[in-house]
Amino acid sequence: MLTQDQLNTIGGESVFVFETCIGISGMTVIVRMSYEYDASGIYNETVDNVLTSGKTSIMDYLEEETIDQLCMRGCMLLNEKEVY
């Protein structure tokens, strides 16, 4: 079995799911972000889907700026956890 350091050096792809709030009302959404990683960290991060608490996809209704902010939020959370 490989250690986490070895896995990080090899790199790969992964998915990160997190909850956050968007909009003026602070609506809670569930964000699914995919990314690649290697020893230097994460890259090629992309928000795949955004769901409401009722599991309805709202990805097509969000502005690009909002999606970019969600992606930045996901990267920040990933770096805090240091789990790639």
Contacts in CASP RR format, 6 or more apart in sequence:
PFRMAT RR
TARGET T0000
AUTHOR 0000-0000-0000
METHOD contacts of the structure
MODEL  1
MLTQDQLNTIGGESVFVFETCIGISGMTVIVRMSYEYDASGIYNETVDNV
LTSGKTSIMDYLEEETIDQLCMRGCMLLNEKEVY
2 10 0 8 1.000
8 37 0 8 1.000
8 38 0 8 1.000
8 39 0 8 1.000
8 41 0 8 1.000
8 84 0 8 1.000
9 38 0 8 1.000
9 39 0 8 1.000
10 38 0 8 1.000
11 36 0 8 1.000
11 37 0 8 1.000
11 38 0 8 1.000
11 39 0 8 1.000
11 84 0 8 1.000
12 36 0 8 1.000
12 37 0 8 1.000
12 38 0 8 1.000
13 34 0 8 1.000
13 35 0 8 1.000
13 36 0 8 1.000
13 37 0 8 1.000
14 34 0 8 1.000
14 35 0 8 1.000
14 36 0 8 1.000
14 37 0 8 1.000
14 84 0 8 1.000
15 32 0 8 1.000
15 33 0 8 1.000
15 34 0 8 1.000
15 35 0 8 1.000
15 48 0 8 1.000
16 32 0 8 1.000
16 33 0 8 1.000
16 34 0 8 1.000
16 35 0 8 1.000
16 74 0 8 1.000
16 77 0 8 1.000
16 78 0 8 1.000
17 30 0 8 1.000
17 31 0 8 1.000
17 32 0 8 1.000
17 33 0 8 1.000
18 30 0 8 1.000
18 31 0 8 1.000
18 33 0 8 1.000
18 73 0 8 1.000
18 74 0 8 1.000
18 77 0 8 1.000
19 28 0 8 1.000
19 29 0 8 1.000
19 30 0 8 1.000
19 31 0 8 1.000
20 28 0 8 1.000
20 29 0 8 1.000
20 31 0 8 1.000
20 70 0 8 1.000
20 73 0 8 1.000
20 74 0 8 1.000
21 27 0 8 1.000
21 28 0 8 1.000
21 29 0 8 1.000
22 29 0 8 1.000
22 50 0 8 1.000
22 62 0 8 1.000
22 66 0 8 1.000
22 69 0 8 1.000
22 70 0 8 1.000
23 66 0 8 1.000
27 52 0 8 1.000
28 52 0 8 1.000
28 53 0 8 1.000
29 50 0 8 1.000
29 51 0 8 1.000
29 52 0 8 1.000
29 53 0 8 1.000
29 58 0 8 1.000
29 70 0 8 1.000
30 50 0 8 1.000
30 51 0 8 1.000
30 52 0 8 1.000
30 53 0 8 1.000
30 55 0 8 1.000
31 47 0 8 1.000
31 49 0 8 1.000
31 50 0 8 1.000
31 51 0 8 1.000
31 70 0 8 1.000
31 73 0 8 1.000
31 74 0 8 1.000
32 47 0 8 1.000
32 48 0 8 1.000
32 49 0 8 1.000
32 50 0 8 1.000
32 51 0 8 1.000
33 45 0 8 1.000
33 46 0 8 1.000
33 47 0 8 1.000
33 48 0 8 1.000
33 70 0 8 1.000
33 71 0 8 1.000
33 74 0 8 1.000
34 45 0 8 1.000
34 46 0 8 1.000
34 48 0 8 1.000
35 42 0 8 1.000
35 43 0 8 1.000
35 44 0 8 1.000
35 45 0 8 1.000
35 46 0 8 1.000
35 75 0 8 1.000
35 78 0 8 1.000
35 84 0 8 1.000
36 42 0 8 1.000
36 43 0 8 1.000
36 44 0 8 1.000
37 43 0 8 1.000
37 84 0 8 1.000
41 84 0 8 1.000
42 75 0 8 1.000
42 78 0 8 1.000
42 79 0 8 1.000
42 84 0 8 1.000
45 71 0 8 1.000
45 74 0 8 1.000
45 75 0 8 1.000
46 71 0 8 1.000
47 59 0 8 1.000
47 67 0 8 1.000
47 70 0 8 1.000
47 71 0 8 1.000
48 59 0 8 1.000
49 57 0 8 1.000
49 59 0 8 1.000
50 57 0 8 1.000
50 58 0 8 1.000
50 59 0 8 1.000
50 62 0 8 1.000
50 67 0 8 1.000
50 70 0 8 1.000
51 57 0 8 1.000
51 58 0 8 1.000
52 58 0 8 1.000
59 67 0 8 1.000
62 70 0 8 1.000
78 84 0 8 1.000
END
